[in-house]
Amino acid sequence: MSDGVNRFLGDSPLRVVIKLVVISLIVGFLMKVFGWTPFGILHTIEDFLRDLWRQGFAALGSFGDYLLLGGAIVVPAFLIIRLLSIRR
């Protein structure tokens, strides 16, 4: 049974708890120094995703414009190159 727990945790339970406590202290200290809170981080991520969602659709509108403009040059050039390579 303990082999399964050790394999799942990656080490003995006591060592894992000690590592987690040390890492929690370091992260907690850094968050306190920078004035970050868990809810503040979640709100920042939420705002980022909301802005990405809004700007993403605007980018898709521009994507269509870019596609048509580029296609006006690329497709005829591709066809001309293919036609010239067939004659050889």
PDB file of N, CA, C and O in Angstrom:
ATOM      1  N   MET A   1       0.829  -1.201   0.000  1.00  0.00           N
ATOM      2  CA  MET A   1       0.000   0.000   0.000  1.00  0.00           C
ATOM      3  C   MET A   1       0.868   1.257   0.000  1.00  0.00           C
ATOM      4  O   MET A   1       0.611   2.189  -0.761  1.00  0.00           O
ATOM      5  N   SER A   2       1.909   1.285   0.862  1.00  0.00           N
ATOM      6  CA  SER A   2       2.743   2.485   0.945  1.00  0.00           C
ATOM      7  C   SER A   2       3.536   2.690  -0.336  1.00  0.00           C
ATOM      8  O   SER A   2       3.850   3.827  -0.689  1.00  0.00           O
ATOM      9  N   ASP A   3       3.869   1.596  -1.049  1.00  0.00           N
ATOM     10  CA  ASP A   3       4.558   1.750  -2.325  1.00  0.00           C
ATOM     11  C   ASP A   3       3.671   2.475  -3.333  1.00  0.00           C
ATOM     12  O   ASP A   3       4.154   3.303  -4.106  1.00  0.00           O
ATOM     13  N   GLY A   4       2.383   2.166  -3.327  1.00  0.00           N
ATOM     14  CA  GLY A   4       1.451   2.850  -4.224  1.00  0.00           C
ATOM     15  C   GLY A   4       1.328   4.328  -3.900  1.00  0.00           C
ATOM     16  O   GLY A   4       1.265   5.163  -4.803  1.00  0.00           O
ATOM     17  N   VAL A   5       1.293   4.657  -2.602  1.00  0.00           N
ATOM     18  CA  VAL A   5       1.207   6.058  -2.176  1.00  0.00           C
ATOM     19  C   VAL A   5       2.494   6.787  -2.550  1.00  0.00           C
ATOM     20  O   VAL A   5       2.448   7.903  -3.067  1.00  0.00           O
ATOM     21  N   ASN A   6       3.632   6.166  -2.292  1.00  0.00           N
ATOM     22  CA  ASN A   6       4.909   6.785  -2.651  1.00  0.00           C
ATOM     23  C   ASN A   6       5.013   6.999  -4.153  1.00  0.00           C
ATOM     24  O   ASN A   6       5.501   8.036  -4.604  1.00  0.00           O
ATOM     25  N   ARG A   7       4.559   6.033  -4.920  1.00  0.00           N
ATOM     26  CA  ARG A   7       4.610   6.162  -6.372  1.00  0.00           C
ATOM     27  C   ARG A   7       3.685   7.287  -6.830  1.00  0.00           C
ATOM     28  O   ARG A   7       4.035   8.054  -7.727  1.00  0.00           O
ATOM     29  N   PHE A   8       2.507   7.388  -6.218  1.00  0.00           N
ATOM     30  CA  PHE A   8       1.556   8.434  -6.583  1.00  0.00           C
ATOM     31  C   PHE A   8       2.096   9.819  -6.239  1.00  0.00           C
ATOM     32  O   PHE A   8       1.996  10.744  -7.045  1.00  0.00           O
ATOM     33  N   LEU A   9       2.664   9.961  -5.053  1.00  0.00           N
ATOM     34  CA  LEU A   9       3.171  11.264  -4.612  1.00  0.00           C
ATOM     35  C   LEU A   9       4.532  11.601  -5.202  1.00  0.00           C
ATOM     36  O   LEU A   9       4.893  12.774  -5.300  1.00  0.00           O
ATOM     37  N   GLY A  10       5.285  10.588  -5.594  1.00  0.00           N
ATOM     38  CA  GLY A  10       6.613  10.811  -6.139  1.00  0.00           C
ATOM     39  C   GLY A  10       7.708  10.767  -5.086  1.00  0.00           C
ATOM     40  O   GLY A  10       8.889  10.872  -5.419  1.00  0.00           O
ATOM     41  N   ASP A  11       7.339  10.614  -3.831  1.00  0.00           N
ATOM     42  CA  ASP A  11       8.291  10.544  -2.726  1.00  0.00           C
ATOM     43  C   ASP A  11       7.512  10.091  -1.502  1.00  0.00           C
ATOM     44  O   ASP A  11       6.320   9.800  -1.598  1.00  0.00           O
ATOM     45  N   SER A  12       8.168  10.028  -0.364  1.00  0.00           N
ATOM     46  CA  SER A  12       7.443   9.637   0.849  1.00  0.00           C
ATOM     47  C   SER A  12       6.491  10.770   1.251  1.00  0.00           C
ATOM     48  O   SER A  12       6.767  11.937   0.972  1.00  0.00           O
ATOM     49  N   PRO A  13       5.388  10.435   1.897  1.00  0.00           N
ATOM     50  CA  PRO A  13       4.409  11.471   2.259  1.00  0.00           C
ATOM     51  C   PRO A  13       4.999  12.599   3.113  1.00  0.00           C
ATOM     52  O   PRO A  13       4.656  13.763   2.910  1.00  0.00           O
ATOM     53  N   LEU A  14       5.875  12.274   4.059  1.00  0.00           N
ATOM     54  CA  LEU A  14       6.468  13.304   4.908  1.00  0.00           C
ATOM     55  C   LEU A  14       7.322  14.270   4.095  1.00  0.00           C
ATOM     56  O   LEU A  14       7.240  15.485   4.278  1.00  0.00           O
ATOM     57  N   ARG A  15       8.129  13.737   3.211  1.00  0.00           N
ATOM     58  CA  ARG A  15       8.977  14.601   2.374  1.00  0.00           C
ATOM     59  C   ARG A  15       8.136  15.470   1.449  1.00  0.00           C
ATOM     60  O   ARG A  15       8.477  16.629   1.211  1.00  0.00           O
ATOM     61  N   VAL A  16       7.041  14.926   0.925  1.00  0.00           N
ATOM     62  CA  VAL A  16       6.160  15.708   0.060  1.00  0.00           C
ATOM     63  C   VAL A  16       5.522  16.841   0.854  1.00  0.00           C
ATOM     64  O   VAL A  16       5.429  17.965   0.360  1.00  0.00           O
ATOM     65  N   VAL A  17       5.080  16.560   2.082  1.00  0.00           N
ATOM     66  CA  VAL A  17       4.472  17.600   2.923  1.00  0.00           C
ATOM     67  C   VAL A  17       5.491  18.702   3.216  1.00  0.00           C
ATOM     68  O   VAL A  17       5.155  19.885   3.153  1.00  0.00           O
ATOM     69  N   ILE A  18       6.726  18.329   3.534  1.00  0.00           N
ATOM     70  CA  ILE A  18       7.769  19.323   3.817  1.00  0.00           C
ATOM     71  C   ILE A  18       8.028  20.188   2.590  1.00  0.00           C
ATOM     72  O   ILE A  18       8.128  21.410   2.703  1.00  0.00           O
ATOM     73  N   LYS A  19       8.139  19.565   1.421  1.00  0.00           N
ATOM     74  CA  LYS A  19       8.346  20.326   0.180  1.00  0.00           C
ATOM     75  C   LYS A  19       7.197  21.281  -0.074  1.00  0.00           C
ATOM     76  O   LYS A  19       7.418  22.436  -0.437  1.00  0.00           O
ATOM     77  N   LEU A  20       5.968  20.811   0.111  1.00  0.00           N
ATOM     78  CA  LEU A  20       4.805  21.662  -0.116  1.00  0.00           C
ATOM     79  C   LEU A  20       4.752  22.837   0.856  1.00  0.00           C
ATOM     80  O   LEU A  20       4.357  23.939   0.473  1.00  0.00           O
ATOM     81  N   VAL A  21       5.140  22.617   2.095  1.00  0.00           N
ATOM     82  CA  VAL A  21       5.164  23.698   3.088  1.00  0.00           C
ATOM     83  C   VAL A  21       6.201  24.751   2.695  1.00  0.00           C
ATOM     84  O   VAL A  21       5.920  25.948   2.745  1.00  0.00           O
ATOM     85  N   VAL A  22       7.388  24.311   2.306  1.00  0.00           N
ATOM     86  CA  VAL A  22       8.448  25.252   1.923  1.00  0.00           C
ATOM     87  C   VAL A  22       8.033  26.050   0.693  1.00  0.00           C
ATOM     88  O   VAL A  22       8.185  27.271   0.669  1.00  0.00           O
ATOM     89  N   ILE A  23       7.516  25.379  -0.319  1.00  0.00           N
ATOM     90  CA  ILE A  23       7.093  26.074  -1.535  1.00  0.00           C
ATOM     91  C   ILE A  23       5.936  27.026  -1.235  1.00  0.00           C
ATOM     92  O   ILE A  23       5.884  28.123  -1.790  1.00  0.00           O
ATOM     93  N   SER A  24       5.006  26.618  -0.363  1.00  0.00           N
ATOM     94  CA  SER A  24       3.890  27.484   0.008  1.00  0.00           C
ATOM     95  C   SER A  24       4.374  28.740   0.715  1.00  0.00           C
ATOM     96  O   SER A  24       3.847  29.827   0.477  1.00  0.00           O
ATOM     97  N   LEU A  25       5.377  28.600   1.584  1.00  0.00           N
ATOM     98  CA  LEU A  25       5.941  29.771   2.264  1.00  0.00           C
ATOM     99  C   LEU A  25       6.582  30.733   1.275  1.00  0.00           C
ATOM    100  O   LEU A  25       6.389  31.945   1.372  1.00  0.00           O
ATOM    101  N   ILE A  26       7.340  30.203   0.328  1.00  0.00           N
ATOM    102  CA  ILE A  26       8.006  31.051  -0.665  1.00  0.00           C
ATOM    103  C   ILE A  26       6.981  31.764  -1.528  1.00  0.00           C
ATOM    104  O   ILE A  26       7.079  32.972  -1.740  1.00  0.00           O
ATOM    105  N   VAL A  27       6.002  31.028  -2.025  1.00  0.00           N
ATOM    106  CA  VAL A  27       4.976  31.630  -2.883  1.00  0.00           C
ATOM    107  C   VAL A  27       4.157  32.644  -2.093  1.00  0.00           C
ATOM    108  O   VAL A  27       3.852  33.720  -2.608  1.00  0.00           O
ATOM    109  N   GLY A  28       3.793  32.320  -0.846  1.00  0.00           N
ATOM    110  CA  GLY A  28       3.043  33.249  -0.013  1.00  0.00           C
ATOM    111  C   GLY A  28       3.810  34.531   0.251  1.00  0.00           C
ATOM    112  O   GLY A  28       3.237  35.620   0.231  1.00  0.00           O
ATOM    113  N   PHE A  29       5.116  34.403   0.502  1.00  0.00           N
ATOM    114  CA  PHE A  29       5.953  35.578   0.719  1.00  0.00           C
ATOM    115  C   PHE A  29       5.987  36.455  -0.530  1.00  0.00           C
ATOM    116  O   PHE A  29       5.810  37.670  -0.444  1.00  0.00           O
ATOM    117  N   LEU A  30       6.214  35.842  -1.680  1.00  0.00           N
ATOM    118  CA  LEU A  30       6.269  36.613  -2.926  1.00  0.00           C
ATOM    119  C   LEU A  30       4.930  37.283  -3.234  1.00  0.00           C
ATOM    120  O   LEU A  30       4.897  38.426  -3.690  1.00  0.00           O
ATOM    121  N   MET A  31       3.833  36.576  -2.989  1.00  0.00           N
ATOM    122  CA  MET A  31       2.518  37.170  -3.235  1.00  0.00           C
ATOM    123  C   MET A  31       2.279  38.356  -2.307  1.00  0.00           C
ATOM    124  O   MET A  31       1.699  39.359  -2.724  1.00  0.00           O
ATOM    125  N   LYS A  32       2.717  38.253  -1.058  1.00  0.00           N
ATOM    126  CA  LYS A  32       2.560  39.347  -0.106  1.00  0.00           C
ATOM    127  C   LYS A  32       3.407  40.547  -0.519  1.00  0.00           C
ATOM    128  O   LYS A  32       2.953  41.688  -0.434  1.00  0.00           O
ATOM    129  N   VAL A  33       4.644  40.288  -0.968  1.00  0.00           N
ATOM    130  CA  VAL A  33       5.535  41.372  -1.385  1.00  0.00           C
ATOM    131  C   VAL A  33       4.949  42.135  -2.565  1.00  0.00           C
ATOM    132  O   VAL A  33       4.987  43.365  -2.588  1.00  0.00           O
ATOM    133  N   PHE A  34       4.407  41.414  -3.549  1.00  0.00           N
ATOM    134  CA  PHE A  34       3.868  42.059  -4.740  1.00  0.00           C
ATOM    135  C   PHE A  34       2.409  42.494  -4.583  1.00  0.00           C
ATOM    136  O   PHE A  34       1.852  43.111  -5.491  1.00  0.00           O
ATOM    137  N   GLY A  35       1.792  42.185  -3.461  1.00  0.00           N
ATOM    138  CA  GLY A  35       0.413  42.596  -3.227  1.00  0.00           C
ATOM    139  C   GLY A  35      -0.603  41.806  -4.025  1.00  0.00           C
ATOM    140  O   GLY A  35      -1.689  42.302  -4.321  1.00  0.00           O
ATOM    141  N   TRP A  36      -0.259  40.591  -4.370  1.00  0.00           N
ATOM    142  CA  TRP A  36      -1.175  39.743  -5.135  1.00  0.00           C
ATOM    143  C   TRP A  36      -2.070  38.950  -4.196  1.00  0.00           C
ATOM    144  O   TRP A  36      -1.665  38.568  -3.098  1.00  0.00           O
ATOM    145  N   THR A  37      -3.292  38.712  -4.649  1.00  0.00           N
ATOM    146  CA  THR A  37      -4.202  37.836  -3.913  1.00  0.00           C
ATOM    147  C   THR A  37      -4.713  36.772  -4.877  1.00  0.00           C
ATOM    148  O   THR A  37      -4.699  36.983  -6.090  1.00  0.00           O
ATOM    149  N   PRO A  38      -5.158  35.646  -4.361  1.00  0.00           N
ATOM    150  CA  PRO A  38      -5.688  34.617  -5.259  1.00  0.00           C
ATOM    151  C   PRO A  38      -6.868  35.138  -6.101  1.00  0.00           C
ATOM    152  O   PRO A  38      -6.959  34.849  -7.294  1.00  0.00           O
ATOM    153  N   PHE A  39      -7.765  35.904  -5.470  1.00  0.00           N
ATOM    154  CA  PHE A  39      -8.896  36.439  -6.227  1.00  0.00           C
ATOM    155  C   PHE A  39      -8.446  37.488  -7.235  1.00  0.00           C
ATOM    156  O   PHE A  39      -9.020  37.599  -8.318  1.00  0.00           O
ATOM    157  N   GLY A  40      -7.421  38.258  -6.883  1.00  0.00           N
ATOM    158  CA  GLY A  40      -6.883  39.238  -7.826  1.00  0.00           C
ATOM    159  C   GLY A  40      -6.308  38.564  -9.057  1.00  0.00           C
ATOM    160  O   GLY A  40      -6.486  39.042 -10.177  1.00  0.00           O
ATOM    161  N   ILE A  41      -5.618  37.453  -8.848  1.00  0.00           N
ATOM    162  CA  ILE A  41      -5.055  36.696  -9.971  1.00  0.00           C
ATOM    163  C   ILE A  41      -6.177  36.129 -10.834  1.00  0.00           C
ATOM    164  O   ILE A  41      -6.104  36.170 -12.062  1.00  0.00           O
ATOM    165  N   LEU A  42      -7.221  35.595 -10.185  1.00  0.00           N
ATOM    166  CA  LEU A  42      -8.353  35.060 -10.950  1.00  0.00           C
ATOM    167  C   LEU A  42      -9.055  36.145 -11.749  1.00  0.00           C
ATOM    168  O   LEU A  42      -9.447  35.916 -12.894  1.00  0.00           O
ATOM    169  N   HIS A  43      -9.218  37.327 -11.157  1.00  0.00           N
ATOM    170  CA  HIS A  43      -9.853  38.433 -11.880  1.00  0.00           C
ATOM    171  C   HIS A  43      -8.983  38.890 -13.050  1.00  0.00           C
ATOM    172  O   HIS A  43      -9.500  39.237 -14.112  1.00  0.00           O
ATOM    173  N   THR A  44      -7.669  38.889 -12.857  1.00  0.00           N
ATOM    174  CA  THR A  44      -6.764  39.260 -13.946  1.00  0.00           C
ATOM    175  C   THR A  44      -6.870  38.268 -15.096  1.00  0.00           C
ATOM    176  O   THR A  44      -6.906  38.666 -16.260  1.00  0.00           O
ATOM    177  N   ILE A  45      -6.920  36.985 -14.777  1.00  0.00           N
ATOM    178  CA  ILE A  45      -7.066  35.956 -15.815  1.00  0.00           C
ATOM    179  C   ILE A  45      -8.413  36.099 -16.512  1.00  0.00           C
ATOM    180  O   ILE A  45      -8.503  35.970 -17.733  1.00  0.00           O
ATOM    181  N   GLU A  46      -9.458  36.364 -15.735  1.00  0.00           N
ATOM    182  CA  GLU A  46     -10.786  36.548 -16.315  1.00  0.00           C
ATOM    183  C   GLU A  46     -10.808  37.752 -17.258  1.00  0.00           C
ATOM    184  O   GLU A  46     -11.348  37.664 -18.360  1.00  0.00           O
ATOM    185  N   ASP A  47     -10.229  38.867 -16.834  1.00  0.00           N
ATOM    186  CA  ASP A  47     -10.171  40.054 -17.695  1.00  0.00           C
ATOM    187  C   ASP A  47      -9.364  39.782 -18.960  1.00  0.00           C
ATOM    188  O   ASP A  47      -9.742  40.216 -20.048  1.00  0.00           O
ATOM    189  N   PHE A  48      -8.249  39.061 -18.814  1.00  0.00           N
ATOM    190  CA  PHE A  48      -7.427  38.724 -19.973  1.00  0.00           C
ATOM    191  C   PHE A  48      -8.216  37.885 -20.977  1.00  0.00           C
ATOM    192  O   PHE A  48      -8.182  38.154 -22.178  1.00  0.00           O
ATOM    193  N   LEU A  49      -8.922  36.874 -20.485  1.00  0.00           N
ATOM    194  CA  LEU A  49      -9.689  36.012 -21.388  1.00  0.00           C
ATOM    195  C   LEU A  49     -10.847  36.777 -22.032  1.00  0.00           C
ATOM    196  O   LEU A  49     -11.164  36.562 -23.201  1.00  0.00           O
ATOM    197  N   ARG A  50     -11.474  37.668 -21.266  1.00  0.00           N
ATOM    198  CA  ARG A  50     -12.568  38.468 -21.820  1.00  0.00           C
ATOM    199  C   ARG A  50     -12.054  39.401 -22.924  1.00  0.00           C
ATOM    200  O   ARG A  50     -12.683  39.521 -23.975  1.00  0.00           O
ATOM    201  N   ASP A  51     -10.909  40.063 -22.686  1.00  0.00           N
ATOM    202  CA  ASP A  51     -10.322  40.927 -23.710  1.00  0.00           C
ATOM    203  C   ASP A  51      -9.874  40.131 -24.926  1.00  0.00           C
ATOM    204  O   ASP A  51     -10.038  40.573 -26.063  1.00  0.00           O
ATOM    205  N   LEU A  52      -9.313  38.966 -24.683  1.00  0.00           N
ATOM    206  CA  LEU A  52      -8.891  38.102 -25.779  1.00  0.00           C
ATOM    207  C   LEU A  52     -10.090  37.683 -26.622  1.00  0.00           C
ATOM    208  O   LEU A  52     -10.017  37.637 -27.850  1.00  0.00           O
ATOM    209  N   TRP A  53     -11.200  37.376 -25.940  1.00  0.00           N
ATOM    210  CA  TRP A  53     -12.425  36.977 -26.639  1.00  0.00           C
ATOM    211  C   TRP A  53     -12.918  38.122 -27.530  1.00  0.00           C
ATOM    212  O   TRP A  53     -13.242  37.911 -28.699  1.00  0.00           O
ATOM    213  N   ARG A  54     -12.973  39.337 -26.966  1.00  0.00           N
ATOM    214  CA  ARG A  54     -13.455  40.492 -27.738  1.00  0.00           C
ATOM    215  C   ARG A  54     -12.518  40.822 -28.892  1.00  0.00           C
ATOM    216  O   ARG A  54     -12.968  41.016 -30.021  1.00  0.00           O
ATOM    217  N   GLN A  55     -11.243  40.884 -28.622  1.00  0.00           N
ATOM    218  CA  GLN A  55     -10.287  41.249 -29.655  1.00  0.00           C
ATOM    219  C   GLN A  55     -10.072  40.119 -30.646  1.00  0.00           C
ATOM    220  O   GLN A  55      -9.681  40.356 -31.788  1.00  0.00           O
ATOM    221  N   GLY A  56     -10.325  38.898 -30.215  1.00  0.00           N
ATOM    222  CA  GLY A  56     -10.161  37.757 -31.109  1.00  0.00           C
ATOM    223  C   GLY A  56     -11.111  37.825 -32.283  1.00  0.00           C
ATOM    224  O   GLY A  56     -10.721  37.533 -33.414  1.00  0.00           O
ATOM    225  N   PHE A  57     -12.368  38.211 -32.031  1.00  0.00           N
ATOM    226  CA  PHE A  57     -13.321  38.310 -33.126  1.00  0.00           C
ATOM    227  C   PHE A  57     -12.981  39.487 -34.040  1.00  0.00           C
ATOM    228  O   PHE A  57     -13.196  39.414 -35.250  1.00  0.00           O
ATOM    229  N   ALA A  58     -12.457  40.555 -33.477  1.00  0.00           N
ATOM    230  CA  ALA A  58     -12.009  41.668 -34.314  1.00  0.00           C
ATOM    231  C   ALA A  58     -10.840  41.215 -35.187  1.00  0.00           C
ATOM    232  O   ALA A  58     -10.741  41.599 -36.352  1.00  0.00           O
ATOM    233  N   ALA A  59      -9.963  40.400 -34.617  1.00  0.00           N
ATOM    234  CA  ALA A  59      -8.833  39.880 -35.386  1.00  0.00           C
ATOM    235  C   ALA A  59      -9.310  38.944 -36.485  1.00  0.00           C
ATOM    236  O   ALA A  59      -8.725  38.906 -37.567  1.00  0.00           O
ATOM    237  N   LEU A  60     -10.379  38.181 -36.213  1.00  0.00           N
ATOM    238  CA  LEU A  60     -10.912  37.299 -37.248  1.00  0.00           C
ATOM    239  C   LEU A  60     -11.477  38.092 -38.404  1.00  0.00           C
ATOM    240  O   LEU A  60     -11.372  37.670 -39.556  1.00  0.00           O
ATOM    241  N   GLY A  61     -12.087  39.257 -38.112  1.00  0.00           N
ATOM    242  CA  GLY A  61     -12.566  40.124 -39.191  1.00  0.00           C
ATOM    243  C   GLY A  61     -11.415  40.615 -40.042  1.00  0.00           C
ATOM    244  O   GLY A  61     -11.517  40.648 -41.268  1.00  0.00           O
ATOM    245  N   SER A  62     -10.320  40.997 -39.401  1.00  0.00           N
ATOM    246  CA  SER A  62      -9.126  41.418 -40.129  1.00  0.00           C
ATOM    247  C   SER A  62      -8.503  40.239 -40.860  1.00  0.00           C
ATOM    248  O   SER A  62      -7.939  40.403 -41.942  1.00  0.00           O
ATOM    249  N   PHE A  63      -8.603  39.055 -40.277  1.00  0.00           N
ATOM    250  CA  PHE A  63      -8.064  37.854 -40.903  1.00  0.00           C
ATOM    251  C   PHE A  63      -8.692  37.626 -42.274  1.00  0.00           C
ATOM    252  O   PHE A  63      -7.997  37.281 -43.230  1.00  0.00           O
ATOM    253  N   GLY A  64     -10.005  37.819 -42.368  1.00  0.00           N
ATOM    254  CA  GLY A  64     -10.691  37.663 -43.650  1.00  0.00           C
ATOM    255  C   GLY A  64     -10.200  38.664 -44.675  1.00  0.00           C
ATOM    256  O   GLY A  64     -10.011  38.323 -45.842  1.00  0.00           O
ATOM    257  N   ASP A  65      -9.993  39.909 -44.240  1.00  0.00           N
ATOM    258  CA  ASP A  65      -9.460  40.932 -45.146  1.00  0.00           C
ATOM    259  C   ASP A  65      -8.063  40.557 -45.632  1.00  0.00           C
ATOM    260  O   ASP A  65      -7.755  40.658 -46.819  1.00  0.00           O
ATOM    261  N   TYR A  66      -7.226  40.124 -44.693  1.00  0.00           N
ATOM    262  CA  TYR A  66      -5.864  39.732 -45.061  1.00  0.00           C
ATOM    263  C   TYR A  66      -5.873  38.540 -46.007  1.00  0.00           C
ATOM    264  O   TYR A  66      -5.068  38.473 -46.936  1.00  0.00           O
ATOM    265  N   LEU A  67      -6.778  37.605 -45.771  1.00  0.00           N
ATOM    266  CA  LEU A  67      -6.877  36.423 -46.617  1.00  0.00           C
ATOM    267  C   LEU A  67      -7.249  36.802 -48.049  1.00  0.00           C
ATOM    268  O   LEU A  67      -6.654  36.304 -49.005  1.00  0.00           O
ATOM    269  N   LEU A  68      -8.218  37.673 -48.189  1.00  0.00           N
ATOM    270  CA  LEU A  68      -8.631  38.086 -49.532  1.00  0.00           C
ATOM    271  C   LEU A  68      -7.545  38.895 -50.238  1.00  0.00           C
ATOM    272  O   LEU A  68      -7.288  38.691 -51.425  1.00  0.00           O
ATOM    273  N   LEU A  69      -6.915  39.804 -49.516  1.00  0.00           N
ATOM    274  CA  LEU A  69      -5.855  40.604 -50.126  1.00  0.00           C
ATOM    275  C   LEU A  69      -4.673  39.734 -50.547  1.00  0.00           C
ATOM    276  O   LEU A  69      -4.157  39.876 -51.655  1.00  0.00           O
ATOM    277  N   GLY A  70      -4.249  38.838 -49.666  1.00  0.00           N
ATOM    278  CA  GLY A  70      -3.136  37.951 -49.999  1.00  0.00           C
ATOM    279  C   GLY A  70      -3.492  36.981 -51.104  1.00  0.00           C
ATOM    280  O   GLY A  70      -2.674  36.689 -51.976  1.00  0.00           O
ATOM    281  N   GLY A  71      -4.731  36.477 -51.064  1.00  0.00           N
ATOM    282  CA  GLY A  71      -5.176  35.542 -52.091  1.00  0.00           C
ATOM    283  C   GLY A  71      -5.222  36.167 -53.474  1.00  0.00           C
ATOM    284  O   GLY A  71      -5.014  35.481 -54.475  1.00  0.00           O
ATOM    285  N   ALA A  72      -5.491  37.461 -53.536  1.00  0.00           N
ATOM    286  CA  ALA A  72      -5.523  38.157 -54.825  1.00  0.00           C
ATOM    287  C   ALA A  72      -4.159  38.125 -55.510  1.00  0.00           C
ATOM    288  O   ALA A  72      -4.086  38.216 -56.736  1.00  0.00           O
ATOM    289  N   ILE A  73      -3.089  37.998 -54.749  1.00  0.00           N
ATOM    290  CA  ILE A  73      -1.736  37.924 -55.307  1.00  0.00           C
ATOM    291  C   ILE A  73      -1.249  36.481 -55.391  1.00  0.00           C
ATOM    292  O   ILE A  73      -0.674  36.080 -56.403  1.00  0.00           O
ATOM    293  N   VAL A  74      -1.472  35.701 -54.338  1.00  0.00           N
ATOM    294  CA  VAL A  74      -0.893  34.366 -54.237  1.00  0.00           C
ATOM    295  C   VAL A  74      -1.530  33.379 -55.205  1.00  0.00           C
ATOM    296  O   VAL A  74      -0.817  32.610 -55.849  1.00  0.00           O
ATOM    297  N   VAL A  75      -2.849  33.381 -55.323  1.00  0.00           N
ATOM    298  CA  VAL A  75      -3.525  32.396 -56.183  1.00  0.00           C
ATOM    299  C   VAL A  75      -3.162  32.593 -57.655  1.00  0.00           C
ATOM    300  O   VAL A  75      -2.809  31.616 -58.315  1.00  0.00           O
ATOM    301  N   PRO A  76      -3.231  33.807 -58.196  1.00  0.00           N
ATOM    302  CA  PRO A  76      -2.789  33.953 -59.594  1.00  0.00           C
ATOM    303  C   PRO A  76      -1.309  33.605 -59.789  1.00  0.00           C
ATOM    304  O   PRO A  76      -0.948  32.996 -60.797  1.00  0.00           O
ATOM    305  N   ALA A  77      -0.454  33.984 -58.840  1.00  0.00           N
ATOM    306  CA  ALA A  77       0.964  33.644 -58.961  1.00  0.00           C
ATOM    307  C   ALA A  77       1.151  32.132 -58.948  1.00  0.00           C
ATOM    308  O   ALA A  77       1.953  31.601 -59.717  1.00  0.00           O
ATOM    309  N   PHE A  78       0.416  31.429 -58.078  1.00  0.00           N
ATOM    310  CA  PHE A  78       0.487  29.973 -58.017  1.00  0.00           C
ATOM    311  C   PHE A  78       0.049  29.364 -59.351  1.00  0.00           C
ATOM    312  O   PHE A  78       0.702  28.458 -59.869  1.00  0.00           O
ATOM    313  N   LEU A  79      -1.055  29.864 -59.901  1.00  0.00           N
ATOM    314  CA  LEU A  79      -1.554  29.327 -61.170  1.00  0.00           C
ATOM    315  C   LEU A  79      -0.564  29.575 -62.306  1.00  0.00           C
ATOM    316  O   LEU A  79      -0.347  28.700 -63.144  1.00  0.00           O
ATOM    317  N   ILE A  80       0.028  30.749 -62.337  1.00  0.00           N
ATOM    318  CA  ILE A  80       1.013  31.050 -63.386  1.00  0.00           C
ATOM    319  C   ILE A  80       2.227  30.141 -63.253  1.00  0.00           C
ATOM    320  O   ILE A  80       2.717  29.615 -64.252  1.00  0.00           O
ATOM    321  N   ILE A  81       2.713  29.953 -62.041  1.00  0.00           N
ATOM    322  CA  ILE A  81       3.872  29.077 -61.824  1.00  0.00           C
ATOM    323  C   ILE A  81       3.540  27.645 -62.233  1.00  0.00           C
ATOM    324  O   ILE A  81       4.363  26.978 -62.860  1.00  0.00           O
ATOM    325  N   ARG A  82       2.345  27.162 -61.886  1.00  0.00           N
ATOM    326  CA  ARG A  82       1.943  25.797 -62.264  1.00  0.00           C
ATOM    327  C   ARG A  82       1.825  25.656 -63.777  1.00  0.00           C
ATOM    328  O   ARG A  82       2.248  24.646 -64.338  1.00  0.00           O
ATOM    329  N   LEU A  83       1.256  26.653 -64.440  1.00  0.00           N
ATOM    330  CA  LEU A  83       1.114  26.611 -65.894  1.00  0.00           C
ATOM    331  C   LEU A  83       2.474  26.609 -66.577  1.00  0.00           C
ATOM    332  O   LEU A  83       2.680  25.897 -67.560  1.00  0.00           O
ATOM    333  N   LEU A  84       3.400  27.408 -66.056  1.00  0.00           N
ATOM    334  CA  LEU A  84       4.737  27.442 -66.641  1.00  0.00           C
ATOM    335  C   LEU A  84       5.509  26.150 -66.394  1.00  0.00           C
ATOM    336  O   LEU A  84       6.337  25.769 -67.221  1.00  0.00           O
ATOM    337  N   SER A  85       5.260  25.472 -65.283  1.00  0.00           N
ATOM    338  CA  SER A  85       5.981  24.246 -64.999  1.00  0.00           C
ATOM    339  C   SER A  85       5.400  23.075 -65.809  1.00  0.00           C
ATOM    340  O   SER A  85       6.112  22.098 -66.042  1.00  0.00           O
ATOM    341  N   ILE A  86       4.150  23.139 -66.240  1.00  0.00           N
ATOM    342  CA  ILE A  86       3.546  22.082 -67.054  1.00  0.00           C
ATOM    343  C   ILE A  86       4.155  22.054 -68.446  1.00  0.00           C
ATOM    344  O   ILE A  86       4.316  20.978 -69.023  1.00  0.00           O
ATOM    345  N   ARG A  87       4.491  23.191 -68.987  1.00  0.00           N
ATOM    346  CA  ARG A  87       5.027  23.284 -70.343  1.00  0.00           C
ATOM    347  C   ARG A  87       6.433  22.730 -70.460  1.00  0.00           C
ATOM    348  O   ARG A  87       6.898  22.484 -71.573  1.00  0.00           O
ATOM    349  N   ARG A  88       7.122  22.527 -69.356  1.00  0.00           N
ATOM    350  CA  ARG A  88       8.498  22.014 -69.428  1.00  0.00           C
ATOM    351  C   ARG A  88       8.529  20.539 -69.610  1.00  0.00           C
ATOM    352  O   ARG A  88       9.607  19.949 -69.690  1.00  0.00           O
TER     353      ARG A  88
END
